[in-house]
Amino acid sequence: MKLVVSGFLLTVSSFNPLSIILAVISVFPQLSKSSPKNEEEELAPGEFTIYRQAELNRTTASLLANGAILIVGEEGSGKSVLGNAVVEKLTCDGFLVAFVEPTTPKQMLLEITQQFELPTEDIEGKNLTVDKLKRAIAQFLSENTAFIVLDDAQNCDMKFRIWLKQLRRKGVPMLVLATDPPRSDIFINIPRIELKPLPEKAIRQIMKAAAQERAIALTSADLSKLQERAGGNPMLAIRAIEEEYLGLDIEGADHRRYFDITPLILVVGVIFVIMRFIGLGTNDQALYIFGGIAAAIFLGLSRLLYSLPQEERRIR
């Protein structure tokens, strides 16, 4: 036992803290060289990048399996970009794809027939009616492998969406893109993919590329400040750079990703009321007074906050 203790004391006496510190300092540069931080890849001006590769692959695979997909997301979340990428990928694979945007029902049917290279006139040279265009398109889709991609479907006429629903019942593959769609007609019949906010790294890359296109020199602090206004929305990220380029002083943001602390406020109010009752039951006058004062202050502040104007009614 004495030998063990003496050996331990000898080891401690020979311990040199300075040598340990120097060794740690000498290791840190090697760690920074061997395992560098994940540096953000900068995009060249005008370079196009798909940040939703998983959604692109899943959507394409579903369409090739004669399926239908509804892609849902807020304005500017990248639905149209994803839809165009799906169209480009299917077209490169040799498939026929009709990409349409909301207009009048007849104009949309004419766009589909033109993209499928179908005749829009009868034998007598008269323009086909809406019903005849629908029958021609349905017959073509039943005999050929082709796809329909509809952007901003929530703005389309309901009769047109009902016709798409009928096509879907016949097994026609289609991609529908919408913002806050109603739970009716075509929207409730097909599976949906909800686009999540892009990660901070992707938003920062988009903002850097937009800044390079406009020849703006932004520091990391400037990008972090502007990134708060984007909220994972690529369109808002580009708009924030444009506002910075124009010298506009914008305080708020248009994204809807805020943390609602209303339940937390209610819990705090309940705790104050409980403290007041505990003080009353235990004859603790100090706790009773403190709970009453805290509850009164809380109620006054909550009423004041609720009386403030909402965002859309705020005077700017």
C-alpha positions as CSV (number, residue, x, y, z in Angstrom):
1,M,0.0,0.0,0.0
2,K,2.9,2.3,0.9
3,L,4.5,1.6,-2.5
4,V,1.3,2.5,-4.3
5,V,1.0,5.8,-2.4
6,S,4.6,6.7,-3.0
7,G,4.3,5.9,-6.7
8,F,1.2,8.1,-6.9
9,L,3.0,11.0,-5.2
10,L,5.9,10.6,-7.5
11,T,3.6,10.8,-10.5
12,V,1.9,13.9,-9.2
13,S,5.2,15.6,-8.4
14,S,6.5,14.9,-11.9
15,F,3.2,16.3,-13.5
16,N,4.0,19.5,-15.5
17,P,0.8,21.5,-16.3
18,L,2.7,23.7,-18.8
19,S,3.6,20.7,-20.9
20,I,0.0,19.6,-21.0
21,I,-1.1,23.1,-22.1
22,L,1.5,23.2,-24.8
23,A,0.5,19.7,-26.1
24,V,-3.2,20.8,-26.3
25,I,-2.3,24.0,-28.1
26,S,-0.2,22.0,-30.6
27,V,-3.0,19.6,-31.2
28,F,-5.7,22.2,-32.0
29,P,-4.1,23.4,-35.3
30,Q,-3.9,19.8,-36.4
31,L,-7.6,19.3,-35.6
32,S,-8.6,22.4,-37.5
33,K,-6.5,21.2,-40.5
34,S,-7.6,17.6,-40.4
35,S,-11.3,18.2,-39.7
36,P,-12.2,21.6,-41.1
37,K,-15.5,23.1,-40.5
38,N,-18.2,22.5,-43.0
39,E,-17.6,25.4,-45.2
40,E,-20.6,26.7,-47.2
41,E,-20.4,26.1,-50.9
42,E,-20.8,29.3,-52.8
43,L,-22.9,29.3,-55.9
44,A,-21.7,31.0,-59.0
45,P,-24.0,33.8,-60.2
46,G,-26.8,32.3,-62.4
47,E,-26.0,28.8,-61.3
48,F,-29.2,26.7,-60.7
49,T,-29.3,24.2,-57.8
50,I,-32.1,21.9,-56.6
51,Y,-32.2,21.9,-52.8
52,R,-35.2,19.5,-52.7
53,Q,-33.6,16.5,-54.3
54,A,-35.4,14.0,-52.1
55,E,-38.8,15.5,-53.0
56,L,-37.8,15.5,-56.7
57,N,-36.9,11.9,-56.7
58,R,-40.0,10.8,-54.8
59,T,-42.3,12.8,-57.1
60,T,-40.7,11.5,-60.2
61,A,-40.8,7.9,-59.0
62,S,-44.5,8.3,-58.1
63,L,-45.4,9.7,-61.5
64,L,-43.5,7.0,-63.3
65,A,-45.6,4.5,-61.3
66,N,-48.8,6.1,-62.7
67,G,-49.4,7.8,-59.4
68,A,-50.4,11.3,-58.5
69,I,-48.8,13.7,-56.0
70,L,-50.0,17.0,-54.5
71,I,-47.1,19.3,-53.4
72,V,-48.2,21.8,-50.8
73,G,-46.2,24.8,-49.5
74,E,-46.5,28.4,-48.7
75,E,-45.9,31.1,-51.3
76,G,-42.2,31.2,-52.3
77,S,-41.3,27.8,-50.8
78,G,-40.1,26.5,-54.2
79,K,-43.1,24.6,-55.5
80,S,-42.8,26.0,-59.1
81,V,-39.1,25.4,-59.1
82,L,-39.7,21.8,-58.1
83,G,-42.4,21.4,-60.7
84,N,-40.2,22.7,-63.4
85,A,-37.4,20.3,-62.3
86,V,-39.9,17.4,-62.5
87,V,-41.0,18.5,-66.0
88,E,-37.4,18.8,-67.2
89,K,-36.4,15.4,-65.8
90,L,-39.3,13.6,-67.4
91,T,-38.8,15.4,-70.7
92,C,-35.2,14.4,-70.7
93,D,-36.3,10.8,-70.2
94,G,-38.4,11.1,-73.4
95,F,-41.9,11.5,-71.8
96,L,-44.6,13.9,-72.9
97,V,-45.4,16.4,-70.1
98,A,-48.0,19.2,-70.2
99,F,-47.2,22.0,-67.7
100,V,-50.1,24.4,-67.2
101,E,-50.8,27.4,-65.0
102,P,-54.2,28.8,-64.0
103,T,-56.1,30.7,-66.7
104,T,-59.6,30.1,-68.1
105,P,-60.6,26.4,-68.4
106,K,-60.6,26.5,-72.2
107,Q,-57.2,28.2,-72.4
108,M,-55.8,25.6,-70.1
109,L,-57.2,22.8,-72.2
110,L,-55.8,24.4,-75.3
111,E,-52.4,24.6,-73.7
112,I,-52.5,20.9,-72.8
113,T,-53.6,19.9,-76.4
114,Q,-50.8,22.1,-77.9
115,Q,-48.1,20.6,-75.6
116,F,-49.4,17.1,-76.5
117,E,-49.5,18.1,-80.2
118,L,-53.2,17.3,-80.5
119,P,-55.4,18.9,-83.1
120,T,-57.6,21.8,-81.8
121,E,-59.9,21.9,-84.8
122,D,-62.3,19.4,-86.3
123,I,-62.5,18.1,-89.9
124,E,-64.5,21.2,-90.9
125,G,-61.9,23.5,-89.5
126,K,-63.9,24.7,-86.6
127,N,-62.4,25.1,-83.1
128,L,-63.1,22.3,-80.7
129,T,-65.4,23.0,-77.9
130,V,-64.4,22.5,-74.2
131,D,-66.2,19.1,-74.0
132,K,-64.5,17.9,-77.2
133,L,-61.1,19.1,-76.0
134,K,-61.6,17.2,-72.7
135,R,-62.5,14.0,-74.6
136,A,-59.6,14.3,-77.0
137,I,-57.1,14.8,-74.1
138,A,-58.7,11.9,-72.1
139,Q,-58.5,9.6,-75.1
140,F,-54.8,10.6,-75.7
141,L,-53.9,10.0,-72.1
142,S,-55.6,6.6,-72.1
143,E,-53.5,5.5,-75.2
144,N,-50.2,7.1,-74.3
145,T,-47.9,7.6,-71.4
146,A,-48.0,11.3,-70.6
147,F,-48.1,13.5,-67.5
148,I,-50.0,16.6,-66.5
149,V,-48.4,19.2,-64.1
150,L,-50.6,21.9,-62.8
151,D,-49.1,24.8,-60.9
152,D,-51.1,27.1,-58.4
153,A,-54.0,24.6,-58.6
154,Q,-55.8,26.5,-55.8
155,N,-56.5,29.3,-58.3
156,C,-58.0,27.0,-61.0
157,D,-61.7,26.8,-61.8
158,M,-63.4,24.1,-59.7
159,K,-64.9,22.5,-62.8
160,F,-61.4,22.1,-64.2
161,R,-60.2,20.4,-61.0
162,I,-63.2,18.1,-61.0
163,W,-62.2,17.1,-64.5
164,L,-58.7,16.3,-63.3
165,K,-60.3,14.2,-60.6
166,Q,-62.1,12.2,-63.2
167,L,-58.8,11.8,-65.1
168,R,-57.2,10.6,-62.0
169,R,-59.9,7.9,-61.5
170,K,-58.9,6.6,-64.9
171,G,-55.2,6.3,-63.7
172,V,-53.8,9.4,-65.4
173,P,-50.5,10.4,-63.6
174,M,-50.4,14.0,-62.6
175,L,-48.5,16.5,-60.4
176,V,-50.5,19.2,-58.6
177,L,-48.9,22.2,-56.9
178,A,-50.9,24.3,-54.5
179,T,-50.7,26.8,-51.7
180,D,-53.2,26.2,-48.8
181,P,-55.5,24.1,-50.9
182,P,-59.1,23.4,-49.8
183,R,-60.0,20.0,-48.6
184,S,-62.2,19.2,-51.6
185,D,-62.2,17.8,-55.2
186,I,-58.8,16.8,-56.4
187,F,-56.9,18.0,-53.3
188,I,-58.4,15.4,-51.0
189,N,-58.0,12.4,-53.4
190,I,-54.3,12.3,-53.9
191,P,-51.4,12.0,-51.5
192,R,-49.5,15.1,-50.6
193,I,-46.0,16.2,-49.9
194,E,-45.6,19.3,-47.7
195,L,-42.5,21.3,-48.4
196,K,-40.6,22.1,-45.2
197,P,-38.5,25.2,-44.8
198,L,-35.1,25.0,-46.4
199,P,-32.2,24.6,-43.9
200,E,-30.1,27.6,-42.9
201,K,-27.2,26.5,-45.1
202,A,-29.3,26.4,-48.2
203,I,-30.9,29.8,-47.5
204,R,-27.5,31.3,-46.9
205,Q,-26.2,29.9,-50.2
206,I,-29.2,31.4,-52.0
207,M,-28.6,34.8,-50.4
208,K,-24.9,34.7,-51.3
209,A,-25.6,33.9,-54.9
210,A,-28.3,36.7,-55.1
211,A,-25.8,39.2,-53.5
212,Q,-23.1,38.2,-56.0
213,E,-25.5,38.8,-58.9
214,R,-26.2,42.3,-57.6
215,A,-22.5,42.9,-56.7
216,I,-23.3,43.4,-53.0
217,A,-20.6,42.8,-50.4
218,L,-22.3,41.4,-47.3
219,T,-20.6,40.2,-44.2
220,S,-21.6,37.2,-42.2
221,A,-23.4,39.4,-39.7
222,D,-25.3,41.1,-42.5
223,L,-26.3,37.7,-43.9
224,S,-27.5,36.5,-40.5
225,K,-29.6,39.6,-40.0
226,L,-31.2,39.2,-43.4
227,Q,-31.7,35.5,-43.0
228,E,-34.0,36.1,-40.1
229,R,-36.5,37.7,-42.5
230,A,-36.4,34.7,-44.8
231,G,-37.6,32.0,-42.3
232,G,-36.4,29.2,-44.6
233,N,-38.3,30.6,-47.6
234,P,-36.1,30.9,-50.7
235,M,-38.3,33.6,-52.3
236,L,-38.1,35.7,-49.2
237,A,-34.4,35.2,-49.0
238,I,-33.9,36.6,-52.5
239,R,-36.3,39.4,-51.7
240,A,-34.4,40.3,-48.6
241,I,-31.2,40.7,-50.8
242,E,-33.1,42.9,-53.2
243,E,-34.4,45.1,-50.4
244,E,-30.8,45.4,-49.1
245,Y,-29.7,46.3,-52.6
246,L,-32.3,49.1,-52.8
247,G,-31.5,50.3,-49.4
248,L,-34.9,49.7,-47.9
249,D,-35.2,49.5,-44.1
250,I,-37.5,46.6,-43.4
251,E,-38.2,45.6,-39.8
252,G,-40.6,42.7,-40.0
253,A,-40.8,39.5,-42.1
254,D,-43.5,37.9,-44.2
255,H,-42.9,34.3,-43.2
256,R,-45.3,32.6,-40.8
257,R,-42.7,30.6,-38.7
258,Y,-43.0,32.1,-35.3
259,F,-43.2,30.3,-31.9
260,D,-46.5,30.8,-30.2
261,I,-45.9,31.5,-26.5
262,T,-49.6,31.9,-25.6
263,P,-49.7,28.5,-23.8
264,L,-46.6,29.5,-21.8
265,I,-48.2,32.8,-20.8
266,L,-51.4,30.9,-19.7
267,V,-49.3,28.5,-17.6
268,V,-47.5,31.4,-15.9
269,G,-50.8,33.0,-15.0
270,V,-52.2,29.7,-13.6
271,I,-49.0,29.3,-11.5
272,F,-49.6,32.8,-9.9
273,V,-53.2,32.0,-9.1
274,I,-52.2,28.6,-7.6
275,M,-49.6,30.4,-5.4
276,R,-52.3,32.8,-4.2
277,F,-54.5,29.9,-3.1
278,I,-51.6,28.0,-1.5
279,G,-50.8,31.1,0.5
280,L,-54.5,31.4,1.5
281,G,-54.7,27.7,2.6
282,T,-51.4,27.7,4.6
283,N,-52.0,31.1,6.2
284,D,-48.8,32.3,4.5
285,Q,-49.6,36.0,4.2
286,A,-46.4,36.8,2.2
287,L,-47.1,34.1,-0.4
288,Y,-50.7,35.2,-0.6
289,I,-49.8,38.8,-1.2
290,F,-47.1,37.9,-3.7
291,G,-49.4,35.7,-5.6
292,G,-52.1,38.3,-5.7
293,I,-49.8,41.1,-6.9
294,A,-48.2,38.8,-9.5
295,A,-51.6,37.7,-10.8
296,A,-52.8,41.3,-11.0
297,I,-49.7,42.4,-13.0
298,F,-50.0,39.4,-15.3
299,L,-53.6,40.1,-16.1
300,G,-52.8,43.8,-16.7
301,L,-50.0,43.0,-19.1
302,S,-52.0,40.3,-20.9
303,R,-54.8,42.7,-21.5
304,L,-52.4,45.3,-22.8
305,L,-50.7,42.8,-25.2
306,Y,-54.1,41.6,-26.5
307,S,-55.2,45.2,-27.2
308,L,-52.2,45.9,-29.4
309,P,-53.0,46.0,-33.2
310,Q,-52.3,42.9,-35.2
311,E,-49.6,42.7,-37.8
312,E,-51.9,43.3,-40.8
313,R,-53.5,46.3,-39.1
314,R,-50.3,47.9,-37.9
315,I,-49.6,51.5,-39.1
316,R,-46.3,51.6,-41.0
